Structures are given as C-alpha cells and as structure tokens.
Amino acid sequence: MRNTTTGAAREDRLVGELASRIVQNLRGRTLGILAVYFLCAFATARVFAAEWDTVTVDGETETVIHGALQYLANQQEIEGSWTLGKANPNPEPVAMTGYALLAFLSTGNLPDEGEFGRNVNSGMQYLLNQIQPDGLFRGVERGKYMYSHGIATLALSELYGEKQSPTLKKRIEQLVGVIVGGQSPLGGWRYQPDAKDADISVTVLQLAALRAAKTAGIEVPQETIDRATNYVHKCYNDGENGFAYQPGGKAGFARTAAAIYSLQVCGGYDDPLVAKGSDYLFANVNRGDVYWPYGCYYAAPAQYMIGGDVWQRWYKQMRDTLMSSVVRGGDTCCWYRKSSQPVSTNYDTAVFVTILAMPYHYIPLYQR
C-alpha cells in the first residue's frame, strides 16, 4: 500500500493524474496548447491539494486501514469474489465484490499493482466473468438486481479509468446500457432493470456508476443525468430539510446522504439542497441504525466533495467513531455490529476502510 499521507505527495500525484489525462486528450495538438494545459493543471492541482490537505491520515489510522485490507484479502473466495458471509442467506457476491474492490482502490491498489494487486485483479476478473451477453450479471437475485449492478459497474468503471483496457471498455458499455435502458419513467431506478417506479437508494448507485463511467471516457446520455437529477430533487422533504426514500416520504440519514451524493456526482456541487442536506447529516447521525454504515458510505464522499471545514469536521467525527469500534486481531482489523438484522463484517469493513482512506484522494469519482 502506498503511503500518501504528506501534502506534497498528494499534490504530486494529483498533478501527475491531470497531466496524464491532458496528454491523452491533446495528442496531435500543438506544443503551445499542451503547455497552457499543463500550467492550468498544475495550478488546479495545487488549489485542490491546499483545500483538502487539512485532512490527512495519521499513522494509527493507516495501520488500521492496512489491517482492514489484510482482513478483506483473507476473506476473498477462490474464484475471486467476496460475499456477505456464509451465514448470510443472500451472499450477494457481485455486490460485495464491488464494495471490496473499491476499498482496495481507495488505497491505491490496482490490478497486479500494489501490495494487494493480485486480490484486485482476481476480483475484477470475477466480475467480468459474471457479465452475460445481455449486459446483466449472472447469479444476482432479481428482486434486488440493480443494487448489485450499480456497485459492480462503479468498481469496474474506476478500474477502466486506470487501465483503459479495450475489453474492459466494451463490457462497461454493456453495463451502462443496462442502467440507461432501465431508467424508470420517473427518472430514477428501482430494484429491477425494467421497473416503472424508483427510489433514492437504488438511484444513487446507478448515478455513481454512470458518473464513474463518464469520467473514465464512456459515453453517457446527458438526458439520463438530467432526468435523474430531477427525480432526486423531488425526494426532498422541505419540512425536514432532508431527503426521503421516495417523493413525499419522511426524511432520513441514509436517504439524505444518498441524495446529496447523487446531486454532486451529477455536477450539482453548488445546488442549495446539497448544503441543506449536509446540515441534516450532522444533525441526524444515528449510529444505532442498522443502515448507518450504508448511509455513511454516501455521506463521507458527499461531505468530502463539499470540502473545507465541512469535510474536516465530518472526517474527524467518522475517524474517532471508527477507530474506537474497530476489532483488532493479529495483523487484521475489521468492524462487526450486533443487530437484529443480518449484517456482514465484510461489508462493514469494506465501507469503513474506504471512508478512512478518502484523504488519500485515489478515487476519481470523489473529485469535483
């Protein structure tokens, strides 16, 4: 795992990433234009790094992150997947593999690159092997299909953004086609790819996947994004200053986190509802809720993209909570919650390590 805890290292990496993308986009153009773009990229990276470098990963947290990655590596199945666990009646290997891959990507591990590169490559190959000719993943419960489709598409899109493999691009285009074609008349998405209604919990994953694919160079219709943004706005509960599961419903922590994250990945960084939703999250944190990790998975990048004092306060709050609840065992770390509902240590660990690693700035999706 690469150590990027210093501001200089993060800044150098950001400049390198921007420079690489500029070179790809300016092949065949004049050297003068290229020079101007490089100067702009360098200035942009310095501003970005200065704003976000107030939040860093300390040594103790880095040790926990590494231990959590080791725990996840130990949990990987022979065929490359991760599951919610053998005790869970629905192991959800496609979805859980997506979450695990994003945890490794958040720390700079890529296919066959980094300490856990072999795990990443094996997980990527597992997901690719599950894609059928129609663009649907095999072995996914149809009743909750789009959850798995969204997170797996997101993970593969992030991988494509790093590797630019023609084979991977073709598969992602298939996956994106399923999402675009599965948008309901309401503008959002529901459990099945041909649903006629929608909810915020399914919609957020599809929008994150589409944004990741678009950032990686995959074509995504703007009309799809615009209709989805309109749907998210309709889920806002003006009386509670938060977002509901569906239009007209009661606001909640996880729903609001998903909504303002959705608006930002659609480009609505300055949408007034984002600021209102951010305030709602600070005022309505409920760590006893079984859906708290799920909500935090969206709340963290949403607050991260707001940046500044908001992100600094949110990360400190999350860091303190997670470091006090982590379960350590030898060289591994994980999180386990007691609940009346089925939970997964693999899921919680993947979610929480991704959050703790956000100051590394490795996930392109989270950058404004």
C-alpha positions in Angstrom: 0.0 0.0 0.0 1.4 3.4 -1.0 1.8 6.0 1.7 0.4 9.3 0.6 -0.1 11.0 4.0 2.0 14.1 3.2 0.6 17.1 1.3 3.5 17.1 -1.1 2.9 13.5 -2.1 -0.8 14.1 -2.7 -0.1 17.2 -4.7 2.5 15.4 -6.9 0.0 12.6 -7.5 -2.8 15.0 -8.5 -0.5 16.8 -10.9 0.6 13.5 -12.4 -3.0 12.4 -12.9 -4.1 15.6 -14.5 -1.0 15.7 -16.7 -1.7 12.1 -17.9 -5.3 12.9 -18.8 -4.2 16.0 -20.7 -1.6 14.1 -22.7 -4.3 11.6 -23.7 -6.7 14.4 -24.8 -4.2 16.5 -26.6 -2.4 14.0 -28.9 -1.7 15.7 -32.2 -2.2 19.2 -31.0 0.4 22.0 -30.8 3.0 22.0 -28.1 1.9 25.5 -27.1 -1.6 24.4 -26.3 -0.2 21.5 -24.4 2.0 23.8 -22.3 -1.0 26.0 -21.4 -3.0 23.0 -20.3 -0.1 21.7 -18.2 0.1 25.1 -16.4 -3.6 25.1 -15.7 -3.5 21.5 -14.5 -0.6 22.3 -12.1 -2.4 25.4 -10.7 -5.7 23.4 -10.3 -3.9 20.6 -8.5 -2.2 23.0 -6.1 -5.6 24.7 -5.2 -7.3 21.3 -4.8 -4.5 19.9 -2.6 -4.4 23.1 -0.5 -8.1 22.8 0.2 -8.2 19.1 1.1 -4.8 18.7 2.7 -6.2 19.9 6.1 -7.5 16.3 6.4 -4.8 13.6 6.5 -4.4 10.0 7.6 -2.4 9.6 10.7 -0.1 6.7 11.5 -2.6 4.9 13.7 -5.4 5.1 11.2 -3.1 4.0 8.4 -2.2 0.9 10.5 -5.9 0.1 10.8 -6.5 0.7 7.1 -3.8 -1.8 6.3 -5.1 -4.3 8.8 -8.6 -4.0 7.3 -7.3 -4.6 3.8 -5.5 -7.7 5.1 -8.7 -8.9 6.6 -10.6 -8.4 3.3 -7.8 -10.2 1.4 -8.1 -13.2 3.7 -11.9 -13.3 3.1 -11.6 -13.5 -0.7 -13.0 -16.6 -2.3 -11.0 -18.9 -4.5 -12.8 -17.7 -7.7 -12.0 -14.0 -6.8 -15.3 -12.9 -5.2 -16.2 -11.6 -1.8 -19.5 -12.4 -0.2 -21.6 -11.1 2.7 -20.6 -14.3 4.5 -21.6 -17.9 4.7 -24.1 -17.2 7.5 -26.0 -14.7 5.3 -28.9 -16.2 3.4 -28.1 -14.0 0.4 -24.3 -13.9 0.0 -24.5 -11.3 -2.9 -21.1 -12.0 -4.4 -21.4 -9.5 -7.3 -22.3 -6.6 -5.0 -19.8 -7.5 -2.2 -17.0 -7.9 -4.7 -17.8 -4.4 -6.0 -17.6 -2.9 -2.5 -14.3 -4.8 -1.7 -12.7 -3.7 -4.9 -13.5 0.0 -4.2 -11.9 -0.4 -0.7 -8.6 -1.6 -2.3 -8.8 1.1 -5.0 -9.2 3.8 -2.3 -5.7 2.9 -1.1 -4.0 2.9 -4.5 -4.1 -0.9 -5.1 -4.7 -1.7 -8.8 -4.8 -5.0 -10.8 -1.4 -6.6 -10.1 -0.1 -3.3 -8.7 0.4 -2.7 -5.0 0.5 -5.0 -2.1 -3.0 -6.3 -2.8 -2.8 -6.0 -6.6 -3.4 -9.8 -7.0 -6.6 -9.6 -5.0 -7.8 -6.6 -7.1 -7.0 -8.4 -10.4 -8.8 -11.6 -9.2 -11.8 -9.6 -8.1 -12.0 -7.8 -11.4 -11.8 -11.0 -13.4 -14.6 -12.5 -11.3 -16.9 -9.6 -12.1 -16.1 -9.7 -15.8 -16.8 -13.4 -15.9 -20.3 -12.8 -14.5 -21.4 -10.5 -17.2 -23.7 -12.1 -19.7 -24.2 -11.2 -23.4 -27.2 -9.0 -22.5 -25.1 -7.0 -20.0 -26.7 -8.4 -16.9 -24.7 -10.1 -14.1 -25.4 -13.8 -13.6 -26.2 -15.2 -10.2 -27.9 -12.0 -8.8 -31.2 -12.1 -7.1 -33.6 -10.4 -9.5 -35.6 -8.8 -6.6 -32.7 -6.6 -5.7 -30.8 -6.8 -9.0 -29.9 -3.1 -9.7 -28.1 -2.7 -6.3 -25.6 -5.3 -7.4 -25.4 -3.9 -11.0 -24.7 -0.4 -9.8 -21.9 -1.0 -7.4 -20.2 -3.6 -9.7 -20.4 -1.2 -12.6 -18.9 1.6 -10.5 -16.0 -0.6 -9.4 -15.3 -1.8 -13.0 -15.6 1.8 -14.3 -13.0 3.0 -11.8 -10.7 0.2 -12.9 -11.2 1.1 -16.5 -10.3 4.7 -15.7 -6.9 3.4 -14.5 -6.2 0.7 -17.1 -8.0 1.8 -20.3 -8.4 -1.8 -21.5 -10.5 -2.1 -24.8 -12.0 -5.4 -23.5 -13.0 -3.7 -20.2 -14.4 -0.8 -22.1 -16.7 -3.0 -24.1 -18.1 -4.7 -21.0 -18.7 -1.4 -19.2 -20.5 0.0 -22.2 -22.8 -3.0 -21.9 -23.3 -2.4 -18.2 -24.0 1.3 -18.8 -26.5 0.4 -21.5 -28.5 -1.6 -18.9 -28.5 1.3 -16.5 -29.6 3.8 -19.2 -32.2 1.5 -20.5 -33.5 0.7 -17.0 -34.3 4.3 -16.0 -37.9 4.4 -15.0 -40.4 7.0 -16.3 -40.0 8.8 -13.0 -36.3 9.5 -13.7 -34.8 7.2 -11.1 -34.2 3.5 -10.7 -35.7 0.7 -8.7 -34.8 -2.9 -7.9 -35.3 -4.4 -11.4 -33.9 -3.1 -14.7 -37.4 -2.8 -16.1 -39.1 -1.2 -13.1 -41.7 1.6 -13.6 -41.1 3.3 -10.2 -38.0 4.4 -8.4 -36.3 5.1 -5.0 -33.3 7.0 -3.9 -31.4 4.0 -2.5 -31.2 2.3 -5.9 -30.9 5.6 -7.9 -27.7 6.7 -6.1 -25.8 3.6 -7.2 -26.8 4.0 -10.8 -25.8 7.6 -10.9 -22.4 7.0 -9.2 -21.8 4.2 -11.7 -22.7 6.5 -14.7 -20.5 9.3 -13.4 -17.6 6.9 -12.9 -18.1 5.6 -16.4 -18.3 9.0 -17.9 -15.2 10.2 -16.1 -13.4 7.2 -17.5 -14.4 8.1 -21.0 -17.6 6.1 -21.6 -20.5 7.9 -23.3 -23.4 8.6 -21.0 -26.5 10.5 -22.3 -27.0 13.9 -20.6 -30.7 13.4 -20.8 -30.4 10.4 -18.4 -28.5 12.5 -15.9 -30.9 15.4 -16.2 -34.0 13.2 -15.6 -32.3 11.6 -12.6 -31.4 14.9 -11.1 -35.0 16.0 -11.4 -36.1 12.8 -9.6 -33.6 13.4 -6.7 -35.0 16.9 -6.2 -38.5 15.5 -5.9 -37.3 13.4 -3.0 -36.5 16.5 -0.9 -38.7 17.0 2.1 -38.9 20.7 2.6 -40.4 20.5 6.1 -37.5 18.4 7.4 -34.7 19.8 5.2 -33.7 16.3 4.3 -34.4 13.7 1.6 -36.9 10.8 1.5 -36.7 7.3 0.1 -39.4 8.4 -2.4 -41.1 11.7 -3.2 -43.5 12.7 -0.4 -41.9 10.4 2.2 -40.1 11.1 5.5 -36.5 12.3 5.5 -33.7 10.1 6.9 -30.0 10.0 7.3 -29.1 7.4 4.7 -31.6 8.8 2.2 -30.3 12.3 2.6 -26.7 11.1 2.3 -27.5 9.2 -0.9 -29.4 12.2 -2.3 -26.8 14.9 -1.9 -24.1 12.5 -3.1 -26.2 11.9 -6.2 -26.6 15.6 -6.9 -22.9 16.1 -6.6 -21.8 13.2 -8.9 -24.3 14.7 -11.4 -22.4 18.0 -11.2 -24.7 19.9 -8.8 -21.9 20.8 -6.3 -23.5 24.3 -5.7 -27.0 23.0 -5.6 -28.6 24.7 -2.5 -30.1 21.4 -1.4 -26.6 19.9 -1.0 -25.8 22.4 1.7 -29.1 21.8 3.4 -28.6 18.0 3.2 -25.1 18.4 4.7 -26.5 20.2 7.7 -29.2 17.5 8.0 -26.5 14.8 8.2 -24.6 16.5 11.0 -27.9 16.9 13.0 -29.2 13.4 12.4 -26.4 10.9 12.8 -27.8 7.7 14.3 -25.1 5.2 14.9 -27.5 2.6 16.3 -29.4 2.4 13.0 -28.7 -0.8 11.1 -28.4 1.3 7.9 -25.8 3.6 9.4 -22.8 2.1 7.5 -24.8 2.3 4.3 -25.6 5.9 4.9 -22.0 6.8 5.9 -20.8 5.3 2.6 -22.6 8.1 0.8 -22.3 10.8 3.5 -18.5 10.7 3.5 -17.9 11.4 -0.2 -20.7 13.9 -0.2 -19.1 15.9 2.6 -15.7 15.3 1.0 -16.8 17.0 -2.2 -18.1 19.9 -0.2 -14.7 20.2 1.3 -13.2 22.7 3.7 -14.4 22.8 7.3 -17.4 20.6 6.5 -15.2 17.7 5.4 -12.7 18.3 8.2 -15.4 18.0 10.8 -17.0 15.0 9.2 -13.8 13.1 8.8 -12.8 13.7 12.4 -16.2 12.5 13.6 -16.0 9.4 11.4 -12.4 8.7 12.3 -13.0 8.9 16.0 -16.0 6.6 15.9 -14.4 4.0 13.6 -11.1 3.9 15.5 -13.0 3.3 18.8 -15.0 0.5 17.4 -12.5 -1.4 15.3 -11.9 -5.1 16.2 -8.2 -5.9 16.0 -6.9 -9.5 15.7 -3.2 -10.1 14.9 -2.4 -8.3 11.7 -6.0 -7.8 10.7 -8.7 -5.2 11.6 -12.4 -5.3 10.9 -15.8 -4.0 12.1 -18.6 -6.0 13.4 -22.0 -4.8 14.6 -24.6 -6.7 16.6 -28.0 -6.2 15.1 -31.4 -7.8 14.9 -31.0 -7.9 11.1 -28.3 -9.8 9.2 -25.1 -7.8 8.9 -21.8 -8.5 7.3 -18.4 -7.9 8.7 -17.0 -8.0 5.1 -19.4 -5.2 4.1 -18.8 -3.0 7.1 -15.1 -3.4 6.8 -15.1 -2.5 3.1 -17.3 0.5 3.7 -15.3 1.8 6.7 -11.9 1.4 5.2 -13.0 3.2 2.1 -14.1 6.1 4.3 -10.9 6.2 6.3 -8.8 6.2 3.2 -10.6 9.1 1.5 -7.8 11.6 2.3 -5.5 9.6 0.0 -7.5 11.1 -2.9 -7.3 7.9 -5.0 -10.9 7.5 -6.2 -11.5 9.8 -9.3 -15.3 9.7 -8.7 -14.9 11.7 -5.5 -13.1 14.6 -7.1 -15.0 17.6 -8.1 
